[in-house]
Amino acid sequence: MTYSRAFLACAIVVAALHAVRPAAAQALQTVAGHLKIVRSEALWKVNTDATTVLETLTENEALSVEGAQAATKAVQMVNRSLQRFEVLEAYTLKADGRKLPVGTAGLQVQRGVASGGNGPSWPGADLVQITFPDVQKGDRTLWRARMSTHVPNLSGVAEYQRVLPPLLAVESFRARLEAPRSLDLQVFASGLDVVEQQSEDDAVRVWEVRGRMEPAVIDQSPLDLRSRSPRLFASTLRNPEQLADAYVRAASGKALISDEARMLAAQIVEGKSGTADKAAAVHDWVRKNIRYVAVYLGVGGWVPHDVDWILKNRYGDCKDHVLLTQVLLRAAGIDAVPALINTGADYTLPELPVGFNHVVVYIPALDLFADPTSAQTPFGRLPIQDADKPVAVGFAGGGRQMRTPAFAPQDNRTATRTVLSIDKTGTATGQVDIETAGFAASQLQARLQAIPAPMRAQAAAKLLEAAGRSGSGVMEFGELQRDVQRQSLRIASLQIVNLLPDATAGMVGAHPTLALPVYAGAAIGNHAAASRTYPVLCLPAQVREDFELRFDPAYRITRVPADVDETGPDGIAFKARYVREGNTVRGWRELTLSQPRHSCDPAQYSVRRATAQRIAQHLRSGVLFQQ
């Protein structure tokens, strides 16, 4: 929807280090051994019309060869119709005290940002790159820059945010904020010291912020990173409701029902009766006929295109999809309003309204949220990135903070039946049948959609390979129905040549799995960490596994897993049953996760951990055999 106007150097450095050493970065999630932020300073001045000037100073020290490589570049995106960016000073500070200035060749500007698919494109943006000369281990890079924003993204709104990166040591962070008293600037800081100082000008308020930070190893797959790190937010708005109001004011001039839109709405809802049927028809028409393409011009990060422009070009970003849906619904007599939301790994709102990255539709008469940018999600459902998220809804009478619905377990349901016959060489043959519903169906459909019919045998072999097995099979499924969140898949003519690690004796899982997210192990998640600092994703789910292993008479079955009934906190319930009849082992497992939210905070993780670990341990148990 929009981009942050904060200087991006630290984020880029961290990303560069991950690119330099992907294995180490993924394993430990830390780059503190390579780079250190010696100084990070900011002076942010707000004018009475909400235009701003931000001056920054950043000094990094390369602690290793990899750190020197990452510190060689810094990049800033500038919307040239709204902003002006100046590099005031930039140089490499050698370990022996010499300064090597960044020359003209070291300041490069790329005009415009382009991307394929539905990635954002900014024809009116510049990418300014600073390349520092001769950076070696032990050297420092220093630059000062000024960003002048002469047109706010939203009229009368100014915002600033700085989140210290937990991966890096920050020896000194300082910020000074200055704003007219008339704007009633709101300032929030956590993990930093903030003091409002006496200003020489009574019409201006001044805040001084200071802090430092030691690096930390981040949890795997963390949620709500921004809400757990030392951070500084400032905004001329007090809450998300006011941000929703400002967005509605900016977009309201575009929400006009043209003759073309009125005629189109009549065609779409023709023959439909009732609000739900009409709304579904409009939503489905938009998601199927308007491509999701983000091309931003001017203040396009916040303001949608005109409706006629969207209809003519048949593409747009999230704001364009929502605007067109609103207009068509209103032409059909159904009120609809925008809802600002953060997609991705944010399940809480920041303490001050410092931006959103997506917008969806809310239909008050149905008390229903819909995302017309998601061509794969039918009306009445939300894609996972929108579900269980706080939103700021732009009602005509004033913004309101709400929350999109979370999945119920039946909204994320899988049922798998596996039948395998195992010969005396350890080779297994059989088939796997999978039925999915809700989010699990959308997830499976997304994978299947990329597989042409002639490549289904190759795809089955890759599934086995990803699970550490060799063999063959054929994926069989009918035409994908994206209007219904249900999907079936059969892996037929399945042959696994190395199912048993040792065909003479050993153990095999009671339910051998493929590399698909349809099993109980994927749903229960990883609870190996003794504790967590950040929340973790924990989706409600229902998983049913039925399985049958038919061993050749040459085998003797010496043990099968014990039956289990496990009930834990947050609605965790797990049952497993196993029966041995001669050389056939059959059974089933059922896992239900019915917690009311999609994210579990560190305290919830600790409470759930023991139960989840016992279930995960049982899922690793198997059938003992010998010849």
Summary of the structure (lengths in Angstrom):
residues: 627
radius of gyration: 28.2
end to end distance: 62.4
largest distance: 92.7
contacts: 2110
relative contact order: 0.09
helix: 24%
strand: 38%
